[in-house]
Amino acid sequence: MKKLIPMLAFLLAASIFVFTGCGNIPSKAPTPTPSPSPGSEQEEETEKPEGGFSGPVKAGQEEGQPSDEPTPAETDKRSTTYGPSIFIIEASGSWEQEIEKGYRVNYECELYLDKIEPHNMHDDNGAYTGVFWLKLTVDASEFISQMTKNVPFMNFNLDVEAEGLNDSVTFYLRDGYTRDPTASFDIPDEQGGSIKPDHNALAGKGSFVVSPTYGNLDIQVVDTQKGITMGQQQSGGGSDTEVSYVVHVAPDPTGDATERDVKIYIMLADGSSTVLDGKWHRLPGYPEDLEKYYNSAKSREILERHQ
């Protein structure tokens, strides 16, 4: 058994090397943007139904009569020509990294972001905020079998698992007219090349930190001849993990799409990476729609499932 001590130390060190935690920040619900109440001056505005758009005409005002209100050029209010919207980005996936032959780390992640746009359904640029969850597990059974194949009456087991969360992650997305022209937003493809975002597509890049919420490291050595079990276990704790990303949202030429394809390149601090395929959605964002959306609590559902 004494000869196994160095081997145990090596396994423990190698396991801790890949044992990145991933924590728990109190969740925050987005604050809805105030909207006009029933009977307010803004709600009373109507548009001329025929003969072209002649601008809002208030109830009780004669058509063609000069208005006391400032013209659009005289006010800094944003356009209300288009209805309010809720923009959502969802993506999830899994991937594997082989550290040594037979020593693999498996990853899972889930991302949910939204942006509340109270004025213009076409204004999909800006900050998307939400939740990112990450999990890793280690499969080293083949690696351990090769290392211990000449050791009789011994079974070695290694179990490593960790989870982490960021419940206030923010992605900043811009189209080609407003994003940094000197920055690279390339995403690697399966042929060894790269994908560049369309000029009219949304794109963004950045990084954020995932904090640990759960961790477990368990190493066991069993002497099958003498019935002796030795082990090392460590639970909880862990360290923060930095996650970098590049995201592309497919262009919307007509400006009225309710769903678009999304690609997100995820890179972890340990060198592993993947490209997630996700979706961008547009939902109506009027007050009754916001209430329904907040009551659905999709971000909270993800938090409760993974905390």
Buried (B, 14 or more C-beta within 10 A) or exposed (E): EEEBEEBBEEBBEBBEEBBBBBBBBEBEEBEBEEBEEEEEEEEBBEEEEEEEEEEBBBEEBEEEEEEEBEEBEEEEEEEBEBBBBBBBBBBBBEBEBEBEEBBBBBBBBBBBBBBBBBBBBBBBBBEBBBBBBBBBBBBBBEBBEEBBEEEEEBBBBBBBBBBBBBBBBBBBBBBBEEBEEEEEBBBEEEEEEEBEBBEEBBBBBEEBBBBBBBBBBBBBBBBEEEEEEEEBEBEEEBBBBEBBBBBBBBBBEEEEBEEBEBBBBBBBBBEBBBBBEBBBBBBBBBBEBBEEBBEEEBBBEBBEEBB
